[in-house]
Amino acid sequence: MQLKHSGPGIASFVTSILSGIALFITFIVAGTLETTTPGGMDENSMEAVLVGLMIIFMMLVCLVSLGLGIGGLVQKERQKIFAILGTIFSSLIILGTVGLMILGISMS
């Protein structure tokens, strides 16, 4: 008998991939704004606020993805591959983003 895939695991996998792509694009936009603006991006500008809000929102989506992955891991009699991948990807995205933020703060 073939086990079905875990629904929360699939949701975790998909949301972790999408939030990772969105965060990557957000960091590219932030870098572009920083380098193309004379004197750097103004921290009080609307663009800086929107970039910050996007990063916070995607981090929250990653936390939800992590929770879904853990939920998929504890389901009995379900395949867990997507739950494992979603948990790993969302954990790496969260750790990587926090690391980039700490690196950015220490460089300024």
C-alpha positions as semicolon CSV with decimal commas, in nm:
position;residue;x (nm);y (nm);z (nm)
1;M;0,000;0,000;0,000
2;Q;0,136;0,337;-0,106
3;L;0,113;0,613;0,154
4;K;-0,032;0,951;0,059
5;H;0,177;1,263;0,084
6;S;0,126;1,487;0,385
7;G;-0,093;1,789;0,301
8;P;0,083;2,020;0,548
9;G;0,416;1,889;0,416
10;I;0,328;1,984;0,060
11;A;0,207;2,326;0,177
12;S;0,532;2,372;0,372
13;F;0,743;2,282;0,070
14;V;0,556;2,517;-0,165
15;T;0,545;2,813;0,075
16;S;0,912;2,775;0,165
17;I;1,013;2,781;-0,202
18;L;0,790;3,079;-0,283
19;S;0,896;3,280;0,022
20;G;1,263;3,204;-0,050
21;I;1,225;3,332;-0,407
22;A;1,038;3,642;-0,285
23;L;1,306;3,714;-0,024
24;F;1,581;3,674;-0,284
25;I;1,405;3,919;-0,516
26;T;1,350;4,159;-0,223
27;F;1,721;4,155;-0,138
28;I;1,808;4,219;-0,503
29;V;1,568;4,516;-0,509
30;A;1,715;4,649;-0,183
31;G;2,070;4,616;-0,317
32;T;1,976;4,785;-0,641
33;L;1,808;5,073;-0,459
34;E;2,111;5,111;-0,232
35;T;2,364;5,119;-0,516
36;T;2,169;5,334;-0,762
37;T;2,069;5,603;-0,515
38;P;2,336;5,871;-0,465
39;G;2,453;5,851;-0,103
40;G;2,261;5,527;-0,048
41;M;1,897;5,464;0,021
42;D;1,731;5,695;0,273
43;E;1,619;5,479;0,566
44;N;1,301;5,685;0,607
45;S;1,195;5,665;0,242
46;M;0,886;5,482;0,129
47;E;1,101;5,235;-0,068
48;A;1,303;5,141;0,242
49;V;0,986;5,094;0,445
50;L;0,831;4,873;0,177
51;V;1,147;4,661;0,147
52;G;1,155;4,619;0,525
53;L;0,787;4,524;0,540
54;M;0,835;4,273;0,260
55;I;1,125;4,110;0,444
56;I;0,921;4,090;0,766
57;F;0,619;3,947;0,582
58;M;0,826;3,682;0,404
59;M;0,994;3,585;0,731
60;L;0,648;3,534;0,883
61;V;0,552;3,320;0,584
62;C;0,870;3,117;0,642
63;L;0,776;3,067;1,007
64;V;0,433;2,942;0,900
65;S;0,605;2,714;0,650
66;L;0,827;2,579;0,927
67;G;0,521;2,509;1,141
68;L;0,348;2,332;0,853
69;G;0,659;2,123;0,794
70;I;0,676;2,018;1,156
71;G;0,304;1,941;1,145
72;G;0,360;1,725;0,838
73;L;0,644;1,541;1,010
74;V;0,425;1,427;1,298
75;Q;0,144;1,292;1,081
76;K;0,119;0,916;1,094
77;E;0,092;0,696;0,788
78;R;0,188;0,971;0,545
79;Q;0,491;1,021;0,326
80;K;0,714;1,280;0,483
81;I;0,950;1,385;0,202
82;F;0,778;1,719;0,135
83;A;0,750;1,789;0,508
84;I;1,123;1,721;0,549
85;L;1,214;1,940;0,251
86;G;0,979;2,221;0,359
87;T;1,119;2,215;0,712
88;I;1,479;2,219;0,589
89;F;1,422;2,491;0,329
90;S;1,228;2,721;0,562
91;S;1,486;2,671;0,839
92;L;1,770;2,757;0,603
93;I;1,587;3,062;0,471
94;I;1,519;3,188;0,823
95;L;1,877;3,129;0,936
96;G;2,019;3,282;0,616
97;T;1,803;3,593;0,639
98;V;1,885;3,645;1,007
99;G;2,253;3,595;0,923
100;L;2,236;3,852;0,644
101;M;2,064;4,098;0,876
102;I;2,329;4,051;1,145
103;L;2,604;4,085;0,884
104;G;2,443;4,400;0,748
105;I;2,413;4,555;1,092
106;S;2,773;4,474;1,182
107;M;2,902;4,625;0,856
108;S;2,730;4,960;0,907
